[in-house]
C-alpha cells in the first residue's frame, strides 16, 4: 500500500494548526465554563412547597370512573402483569311497562397492585367505556410494599385530577362517527303506484286460504275407481282382517 503523508492546511503555520496542549489550557477552559454557569439565574423548584408542572399526558397513576365500568373484564384480561383484581355480582332490574326483567353487573371490587404495574397503559387503551384514565397524581408512595394495592375508593379519588382531553387537531380528518351522526336517516321505500297495501292480518289470512285443503266429501272420485269407506279399508271381500278368507 502507498503511504499517505499528513499535510498541514494551506496558509496555516504548524504552531497554529494545533492548540497548545497542557494542564493550563484545559484548566482555563473548565473555569470559563464554570464562571458562565455561575452568572446564570437558577430555577429551582423546592418540592414539596412548589409542585412541578407535569405535561398533560404524563403517566402518574391510573384513575377509575366507577359509573362507566360495566365489569367487562377486558382490562384484567389484557393486563400483562395481572395486577388488576375485579369482583362483581348480577342484579335483576324490575320490568318496565311493556318489557321484561333485565340483569346487569354491579361492581363490588376494583383494585390495582401498583407494586406489579409497569405503567404500560394497555388497560386504559382497551377500556371500551372510558372507565380508566391517566392521572398526573404521583404522590402515592408507601413504606410497605403491601400497601401499594389500592382499592376502587382510592382510584376514584384520583379521577378528580384527570385533565380534560386535548382539542383535536384542526388539520386532522374528520372522524367517521361524526360524519355518520350528521347523515340524515334513510326514509322508508314507497310502494309502487297501483299496488294494494296488505295489512299483516290480511296477509296471514291469504296465506292460510291458499294452503287450505278441501274436505274429503267434496272430492270427486276418478272415473273407474271404487269408493272404499274407512271401515272397509282394512277388510277383505269375505269380511276377514288383512284380506284373509273365511276360517275353516
C-alpha positions in Angstrom: 0.0 0.0 0.0 1.1 3.5 -0.7 1.8 5.7 2.3 -0.1 9.0 2.6 1.6 11.8 4.4 -0.4 14.2 6.5 -0.1 17.7 5.3 -0.9 21.0 7.1 -3.7 23.2 5.7 -2.5 25.8 3.2 -1.9 29.2 4.7 -1.5 27.9 8.3 1.6 27.5 10.3 2.3 24.3 12.2 2.1 26.1 15.5 -1.3 27.5 14.7 -2.8 24.2 13.4 -2.9 22.5 16.9 -3.9 24.4 20.0 -1.4 24.4 22.8 -1.8 21.3 24.9 -1.2 21.1 28.6 -2.7 21.3 32.0 -3.0 25.0 32.0 -5.1 25.3 28.8 -7.7 22.7 29.9 -8.0 24.2 33.4 -8.7 27.7 31.9 -11.4 26.4 29.7 -13.1 24.5 32.5 -13.0 27.6 34.8 -14.6 29.6 32.0 -17.5 27.2 31.7 -18.0 27.3 35.5 -18.0 31.1 35.5 -20.7 31.2 32.8 -22.9 28.8 34.9 -22.4 30.9 38.0 -23.7 34.0 36.3 -26.9 32.4 35.0 -30.0 32.6 37.3 -31.1 29.4 39.0 -34.6 27.9 38.5 -35.0 25.6 41.5 -38.5 24.2 42.4 -38.4 23.5 46.1 -40.6 20.4 46.3 -42.9 19.8 48.2 -43.5 23.5 48.7 -43.7 24.0 44.9 -45.2 21.3 42.9 -43.7 20.5 39.5 -45.7 21.3 36.3 -46.1 18.0 34.6 -47.0 17.5 30.9 -50.7 16.8 30.2 -50.0 13.2 29.1 -47.8 12.2 32.0 -48.4 8.7 33.4 -48.7 9.3 37.1 -51.4 6.9 38.3 -54.4 5.1 36.9 -57.8 6.6 37.9 -61.2 4.9 37.8 -64.6 6.3 36.9 -66.8 3.8 38.6 -70.0 4.9 36.8 -68.6 4.0 33.4 -67.4 0.5 34.4 -69.5 -2.4 33.1 -67.4 -5.2 34.5 -66.5 -6.5 31.0 -63.2 -7.7 32.5 -61.3 -6.6 29.3 -58.7 -4.6 31.3 -58.0 -7.5 33.6 -57.6 -10.0 30.7 -55.3 -7.7 28.7 -53.0 -6.7 31.6 -49.6 -8.4 31.1 -48.8 -8.3 34.8 -52.2 -9.5 36.1 -52.2 -6.7 38.7 -56.0 -5.8 38.3 -58.5 -7.6 40.5 -62.2 -7.3 39.8 -65.2 -8.8 41.7 -68.9 -8.3 40.8 -72.4 -9.7 41.1 -75.5 -9.7 39.0 -78.5 -7.6 39.9 -82.0 -8.0 38.5 -83.8 -4.9 37.4 -87.6 -4.7 37.6 -89.5 -4.9 34.4 -90.6 -1.7 32.7 -94.1 -1.3 31.3 -94.2 -3.4 28.1 -90.8 -5.1 28.7 -89.3 -7.8 30.8 -86.7 -8.0 33.6 -83.1 -7.3 32.9 -79.8 -8.2 34.6 -76.8 -6.1 35.0 -73.3 -6.5 36.5 -72.6 -4.5 39.7 -69.0 -3.7 40.5 -68.0 -4.9 44.0 -64.2 -4.5 43.9 -61.7 -2.9 41.5 -58.2 -2.9 42.8 -54.8 -2.3 41.2 -51.5 -3.5 42.6 -49.1 -0.8 41.7 -46.1 -2.8 43.0 -46.7 -5.1 40.0 -47.9 -2.5 37.5 -45.4 -1.5 34.8 -47.4 1.6 33.6 -47.8 0.3 30.1 -51.3 1.9 29.7 -52.9 -1.1 28.0 -55.8 -1.2 30.4 -56.5 2.5 29.6 -56.4 1.9 25.9 -58.6 -1.2 25.7 -61.4 0.0 28.0 -64.4 0.4 25.7 -66.4 2.6 28.1 -63.7 5.2 29.2 -63.6 4.0 32.8 -59.8 4.2 33.2 -57.7 7.4 32.8 -54.2 8.5 33.4 -54.0 11.0 36.3 -50.9 13.2 36.9 -51.0 12.4 40.6 -47.7 10.9 41.7 -47.7 11.2 45.5 -48.8 7.7 46.5 -45.6 6.1 47.7 -45.8 3.8 50.7 -43.4 2.5 53.3 -44.7 -1.1 52.9 -45.0 -2.7 49.5 -48.2 -4.5 50.6 -49.8 -1.1 50.9 -49.4 -0.4 47.1 -52.6 -2.4 46.5 -55.2 0.4 46.1 -59.0 -0.2 46.0 -61.7 1.4 43.9 -62.3 4.2 46.5 -58.7 5.4 46.2 -58.7 5.0 42.4 -62.0 7.0 42.2 -60.5 9.9 44.2 -57.6 10.2 41.7 -60.1 10.7 38.8 -60.8 14.2 40.0 -57.4 15.4 38.9 -57.6 13.9 35.4 -57.1 16.8 32.9 -59.5 17.3 30.1 -58.7 15.8 26.7 -56.8 18.0 24.3 -58.6 19.6 21.5 -58.5 17.7 18.2 -56.0 18.9 15.5 -57.6 21.3 13.1 -55.7 19.6 10.2 -56.8 16.1 11.1 -59.5 14.4 9.0 -63.0 14.3 10.4 -63.8 11.0 12.3 -66.2 8.6 10.6 -68.5 8.6 13.6 -69.1 12.3 13.3 -69.9 12.1 9.6 -72.4 9.3 10.2 -74.1 11.1 13.0 -74.8 14.1 10.8 -76.1 11.9 8.0 -80.0 12.0 7.8 -81.9 8.9 8.5 -83.0 6.8 5.5 -86.6 7.2 4.5 -88.8 4.1 4.1 -89.3 3.0 0.5 -92.5 4.0 -1.2 -94.9 1.4 -2.6 -95.2 1.5 -6.5 -98.3 3.1 -7.9 -101.3 0.8 -8.3 -100.1 -1.7 -5.6 -102.5 -2.8 -2.9 -101.4 -2.4 0.6 -101.9 -5.6 2.6 -102.1 -5.5 6.4 -100.2 -8.2 8.5 -103.5 -9.8 9.5 -104.8 -9.9 5.9 -101.6 -11.4 4.6 -101.8 -14.3 7.1 -105.4 -15.0 6.1 -104.5 -15.0 2.4 -101.7 -17.5 3.0 -104.0 -19.7 5.1 -106.6 -19.6 2.4 -104.1 -20.6 -0.3 -102.9 -23.6 1.7 -106.4 -24.8 2.9 -107.3 -28.4 1.9 -110.8 -29.2 0.8 -112.8 -31.7 2.9 -112.9 -35.4 1.9 -116.6 -35.4 1.0 -116.1 -32.7 -1.7 -113.5 -34.7 -3.6 -114.8 -36.4 -6.7 -113.6 -40.0 -7.4 -111.7 -40.6 -10.5 -113.5 -42.5 -13.3 -113.4 -46.3 -12.8 -112.3 -46.1 -9.2 -114.2 -47.8 -6.4 -115.0 -45.8 -3.3 -113.9 -47.5 -0.1 -115.3 -46.5 3.3 -112.9 -46.0 6.2 -114.2 -49.1 8.0 -113.7 -51.3 4.9 -110.2 -50.2 4.1 -108.6 -53.0 6.3 -111.0 -55.8 5.5 -111.1 -58.3 2.7 -114.0 -59.2 0.4 -115.1 -62.0 2.8 -115.1 -59.8 5.9 -111.9 -61.0 7.4 -109.0 -58.8 8.5 -106.0 -58.3 6.4 -107.6 -59.9 3.2 -107.8 -63.4 4.7 -110.5 -65.8 3.7 -113.1 -67.4 6.0 -111.8 -69.6 8.7 -112.2 -73.3 8.1 
